[in-house]
Amino acid sequence: MLKKHRGEHEPRRPVKLPAMFHRRAGIKGWVQRLAAAALAVTMPLFGAVSYYQKTLPDSFYMQSADSAYFSGNELLHFSSGTGQKAAEASTGLNQNFFTDVNLFGVIPIKDVHVSVADKPQVVVSGEPFGVKMFTDGVVVVGISPVQTKSGSENPGEKAGLKVGDVIVQVNSQTVKSNDDLIALARTGDKLNIHYRRDGSDGYTSIQPVESKDGGYKIGIWVRDSTAGIGTMTFIDATRGVFAGLGHGISDSDTREIMPLENGEIVDAAISGVKKGKAGTPGELRGNFFNSSVLGSLKQNGETGVYGQYYRQAEGETLPIAYKQEVKAGAAQILTTIDGETPTLYDIEIEKVGLNDREKTRNMVIHITDGILLSKTGGIVQGMSGSPILQNGQLVGAVTHVLVNDPTRGYGIFAENMYDTARQIEGNAQ
């Protein structure tokens, strides 16, 4: 047997803990797991509530108790009693009230204002139309150096101008065209510029320079007009107002919505289709009939183009669905891909979003109609504004195509377009 050295000890025997200790440790672990599970459940709920608080609209329209629900979102519910309030308001003097929107019908999200009103009735179109518009001022679409006898100079950049700026006055004179700006620059005198950028006014001066091939230049490229073909969504026949496109007309270079000075819409006919494919959007090709004026442009904004309609509206009259009534499922679009006559095609509304910060991408749509797919490949340029119909109502309009999947795209709520249209001064029939 080996002799133990000083300081060495026998191995310690394990201490046997009381049974009560093990029970307490087990309870503690169970509580920790329960707390972790509760946290895992509540965190997404808090996230959902926060998201909806920020994005849900602050106001809704209802026609009656039938509109007091969210068809397109099973998570959202108006508080109990909302339908009764809507029914009472529809027959009373006060047609406005507040109610709660809840998650799962239990968790409060936000108070919203409700207006009880009959659904607007509009004439649904789907016909192509030509748009000719002139800008309010001239849009800067490019800034480039000027080659002078002494080298390269960039007057526009030196003046601090940027692509997307809208020049409205030069030397206190209104500028309406590219020719106006060229004529002022040719004098060689310093130009005092009044421009708009992101909705704010700005002022600067620019000194024209003499180019090496003669003549004074400022090195700025501007655009004063545009034209194209789109689809009309609806006509408010009682007021003589039209709505189309579902999005604003933007400059092809700056991607900014072009400021409207004046413009008109004319008859158009579709003469051909460039079929879309993944990565390459297609387009409708057509012809304008300049002598056949349909109306005047009054607004080019985020949700479309609007104006006075000069003719007697023709087509089917349908109610506009309130946004909470739009739901995922089967629907149709009314669009024209040949000539001037619109046709109904089957689609699927895949997703509905009530994000009030996004006015033009309220739903994701999927073209399912075999005939339309065979001829266009899906959604193509020129279809913007094509009405979307569901359950006998106008629910929206086509706005954008997904470039990598032309069978899918976005749509705007018809209610959003109507909210803008009713602000337009009409041309009552």
PyMOL commands that set and color helices and strands:
alter all, ss='L'
color gray80, all
select helices_A, chain A and resi 19-55+65-67+82-91+155-158+178-185+323-325+370-376+414-421
alter helices_A, ss='H'
color red, helices_A
select strands_A, chain A and resi 59-62+76-78+96-103+107-116+121-124+128-143+146-148+151-153+166-170+173-174+191-197+200-206+209-210+216-217+220-236+241-244+260-274+283-301+304-309+317-319+329-335+343-352+363-367+387-390+393-402+405-413
alter strands_A, ss='S'
color yellow, strands_A
deselect
rebuild
show_as cartoon
